[in-house]
Amino acid sequence: MEEKKVRRIGVFTSGGDAPGMNAAIRAVTRTALHMGIECIGIRRGYHGLINCDVVPLDLGSVSGLSRQGGTMLYSARSKEFMTPEGREKALNTCKLLGIDGLVGIGGDGTFRGLLELSKLGISVVGIPGTIDNDISCSSYTIGFDTACNTALDSIDKLRDTMQSHERCSVVEVMGRHAGHLALYVGVACGATAVIVPERPFDAEQDILEPIRRARLNGRTHFMVIVAEGVEGGAYAVADQIRAATALDTRVTVLGHVQRGGSPSSRDRVTATYMGYEAVKLLAEGESGRVICLQNDQYVDMDINEALSMKKELDMQTYTVMRIMTGVDHAPDTVRPSRSDA
Ligand code: ATP
């Protein structure tokens, strides 16, 4: 039997936005056009698919898009799509528009939605796009590098003023369930301490003692990085520091600024490769796949399998962070702590 030719595909962004999503939309569109496939942009994720909120994409409409933050297709979360009735409406939009395949750019939730659509007979491919880098099947997700750089830029600026006033800064970075961003940013900025939701922490050992050691080494300002998902967040950590040290301790919650900005070269290039691979798969008649980066190679994986995996904290970076902050120094390799003095 002759393989059915893919003639028209849809692309959408869903869940939290991430820098580089636009570059992925551009790559999907350009690859599709190169292959003689029409490309339709679906606005506002699954909400737009339900409501037929679409825009045709051509070379002109995605021109210059790589360097733009956010997503030109908007992003949304849709409760209606979680219901069979909602998904039926989404299916009807695909039928009405003659969409043979869909590329969804987002996180785990977006992939779960794609899986449901594939059960209804639509060919689907997912691209990991989230600043949290918390998608198990891929070592990297679009947006992570830019978010790290944005956070780092703010922290470097904060450090200047903290240094002038000899304060302790507690910075909360995004990551409700995952500490990847906190960990990378913490290593990059030379933090005094880094606290992530995946690991229990002991305030005395993991925060206060590193501050004391830094003080004994001559430092008069301190930078503590806390992931959003740590219980109580940055405010609870700051209270503990204040109570134990009387340091002038200030909290900064970086918030949504971390989602914005022009994507880094890494995010633009990753998004471009992933967009290309996604369309190639659809054109080859594949469905139910997620594009992943594994060992520096772009590969694809079954969505079910991808969703069943759990991403662990990067233990190499965690170990390096603990050595850099001094938490795991052998007792006789550090200067005496205040209690020893
Ligand atoms: P982020 O990591 O930024 O939160 P995400 O893709 O995980 O991104 P979600 O809000 O979890 O974001 O999911 C996006 C949308 O995917 C949801 O609003 C919903 O419409 C759809 N979705 C999520 N889970 C399911 C599911 N189990 N079945 C069908 N659709 C789902």
Residues whose N, C-alpha, C, O or C-beta is under 5 A from the ligand:
A	BS01	ATP	S14 G15 G16 Y46 A76 R77 S78 K79 F81 M82 G106 G107 D108 G109 T110 R112 G113 E116 T130
